Amino acid sequence: MSHGLSIRNRQRTIPVNVRRLRGITAGLLQDLIPDLPCDLGICLVSSIEMARLNETYLRHAGATDVITFDYGSRAEGQRPAGLHGEIFICLDQAVSQARRFRTGWQSELARYVIHGLLHLTGYDDRRRGDRRRMKREENRLLRQLHRNGSIAELARSP
């Protein structure tokens, strides 16, 4: 199926290999929704821009790691007919969380992409059981990316 994917890097703190991020995301889309149409935008932003988005759209103060906007429609609990949305990712938060969890910012960036994609494919993390289910799938997909060695390449410029 057709996967329309746009990635924009609007932050200047961390040099990101956008081409590699596009490849990782395309692979994840192929795994998660192989036969469904997709129109996805991913935007890498600074903590200032993320705080503005978080306050404007979610009414939460300060920056956060990832915000997902789902523009698709589906019935409650149903798999979507396609994927249509945007994922905003804060690289400043990725660096901060990487230090906290003793991992690389590249791994955090991949986790945020996965997290956003899971939301867009119907996963929810509001209730504890749903959150655990989503986290298991997030961890599984992240391990898969680590095994094929693609995450470290996010730091290199193309």
C-alpha positions as CSV (number, residue, x, y, z in Angstrom):
1,M,0.0,0.0,0.0
2,S,1.0,3.6,-0.4
3,H,2.8,5.2,2.6
4,G,3.0,9.0,2.4
5,L,5.6,10.0,4.9
6,S,7.0,13.4,5.6
7,I,9.7,14.1,8.2
8,R,10.7,17.7,9.1
9,N,13.6,18.6,11.5
10,R,12.7,22.0,13.0
11,Q,15.2,21.8,15.8
12,R,18.9,22.6,15.6
13,T,20.3,21.1,18.8
14,I,20.8,17.5,17.7
15,P,22.1,16.5,14.2
16,V,19.7,13.8,13.1
17,N,20.0,11.6,10.0
18,V,16.5,12.2,8.7
19,R,17.1,9.8,5.8
20,R,17.7,7.0,8.3
21,L,14.7,8.0,10.4
22,R,12.6,7.8,7.3
23,G,13.8,4.3,6.6
24,I,13.2,3.2,10.2
25,T,9.7,4.7,10.2
26,A,8.9,3.1,6.8
27,G,9.9,-0.3,8.1
28,L,7.8,0.2,11.2
29,L,4.8,1.2,9.1
30,Q,5.3,-1.9,6.9
31,D,5.3,-4.1,10.1
32,L,2.3,-2.3,11.7
33,I,0.0,-1.6,8.8
34,P,1.3,-3.4,5.7
35,D,-1.9,-3.3,3.7
36,L,-3.3,0.1,4.7
37,P,-2.8,3.5,3.2
38,C,-0.8,6.0,5.2
39,D,-0.4,9.7,5.4
40,L,2.0,10.5,8.2
41,G,4.0,13.6,9.2
42,I,6.8,13.5,11.8
43,C,8.1,16.8,13.1
44,L,11.3,17.0,15.3
45,V,11.0,20.1,17.5
46,S,12.8,21.9,20.3
47,S,11.5,22.0,23.9
48,I,10.2,25.6,23.3
49,E,8.0,24.5,20.3
50,M,6.9,21.4,22.1
51,A,5.8,23.4,25.2
52,R,3.8,25.7,23.0
53,L,2.1,22.7,21.3
54,N,1.5,21.0,24.6
55,E,-0.1,24.1,26.1
56,T,-2.1,25.0,23.1
57,Y,-3.6,21.6,22.1
58,L,-3.5,19.6,25.3
59,R,-3.7,22.3,28.0
60,H,-0.6,20.9,29.8
61,A,2.2,23.2,31.0
62,G,5.7,22.7,29.7
63,A,7.4,20.4,27.1
64,T,6.8,16.7,26.7
65,D,8.5,14.0,24.7
66,V,5.9,13.1,22.1
67,I,2.5,14.4,21.0
68,T,0.4,12.5,18.4
69,F,-2.4,13.9,16.4
70,D,-4.7,11.3,14.9
71,Y,-6.6,12.7,11.9
72,G,-8.1,9.3,10.9
73,S,-11.5,8.0,11.9
74,R,-12.4,4.6,13.2
75,A,-15.0,3.1,15.5
76,E,-14.0,2.5,19.2
77,G,-11.7,-0.5,19.5
78,Q,-11.6,-1.1,15.7
79,R,-8.5,-1.2,13.6
80,P,-8.2,1.9,11.4
81,A,-8.9,1.7,7.6
82,G,-5.7,3.7,7.2
83,L,-3.3,5.9,9.1
84,H,-3.5,9.7,8.9
85,G,-1.8,11.8,11.5
86,E,1.2,13.7,12.8
87,I,3.8,12.9,15.5
88,F,5.7,15.8,17.1
89,I,8.9,14.7,18.9
90,C,11.0,16.8,21.2
91,L,14.7,16.0,20.8
92,D,15.6,18.0,23.9
93,Q,13.4,15.6,25.9
94,A,15.0,12.6,24.1
95,V,18.4,13.7,25.3
96,S,17.1,14.3,28.9
97,Q,15.3,11.0,29.1
98,A,18.3,9.1,27.6
99,R,20.5,10.4,30.4
100,R,17.8,9.4,33.0
101,F,17.4,5.9,31.6
102,R,21.1,5.4,30.6
103,T,20.5,4.9,27.0
104,G,21.2,6.9,23.8
105,W,19.0,9.7,22.5
106,Q,18.7,7.7,19.3
107,S,17.0,4.9,21.2
108,E,14.6,7.5,22.8
109,L,13.9,9.0,19.4
110,A,13.0,5.6,18.0
111,R,10.9,4.8,21.0
112,Y,8.9,8.1,20.5
113,V,8.3,7.3,16.8
114,I,7.1,3.8,17.9
115,H,4.9,5.3,20.6
116,G,3.3,7.7,18.2
117,L,2.7,5.0,15.6
118,L,1.1,2.7,18.1
119,H,-1.3,5.5,19.1
120,L,-2.2,6.0,15.5
121,T,-2.8,2.3,15.0
122,G,-5.3,2.1,17.9
123,Y,-3.2,1.6,21.1
124,D,-4.1,3.6,24.1
125,D,-2.2,4.3,27.3
126,R,-4.8,5.9,29.6
127,R,-5.6,2.8,31.6
128,R,-3.0,0.7,33.4
129,G,-3.7,-2.6,31.5
130,D,-3.7,-0.8,28.1
131,R,-0.6,1.1,29.1
132,R,1.2,-2.2,29.9
133,R,0.0,-3.8,26.6
134,M,1.3,-0.7,24.7
135,K,4.6,-0.7,26.5
136,R,5.2,-4.4,25.7
137,E,4.6,-3.7,22.0
138,E,6.8,-0.6,22.1
139,N,9.6,-2.6,23.8
140,R,9.3,-5.4,21.3
141,L,9.6,-3.1,18.3
142,L,12.5,-1.2,19.8
143,R,14.3,-4.5,20.5
144,Q,13.8,-5.4,16.8
145,L,15.3,-2.1,15.7
146,H,18.3,-2.6,18.0
147,R,18.8,-6.1,16.6
148,N,19.0,-4.9,13.0
149,G,21.4,-2.1,14.1
150,S,19.5,0.9,12.6
151,I,19.1,3.0,15.7
152,A,22.8,4.1,16.1
153,E,22.7,5.5,12.5
154,L,20.3,8.2,13.5
155,A,23.2,10.2,14.9
156,R,25.1,10.4,11.6
157,S,24.5,13.0,9.0
158,P,23.7,11.6,5.6
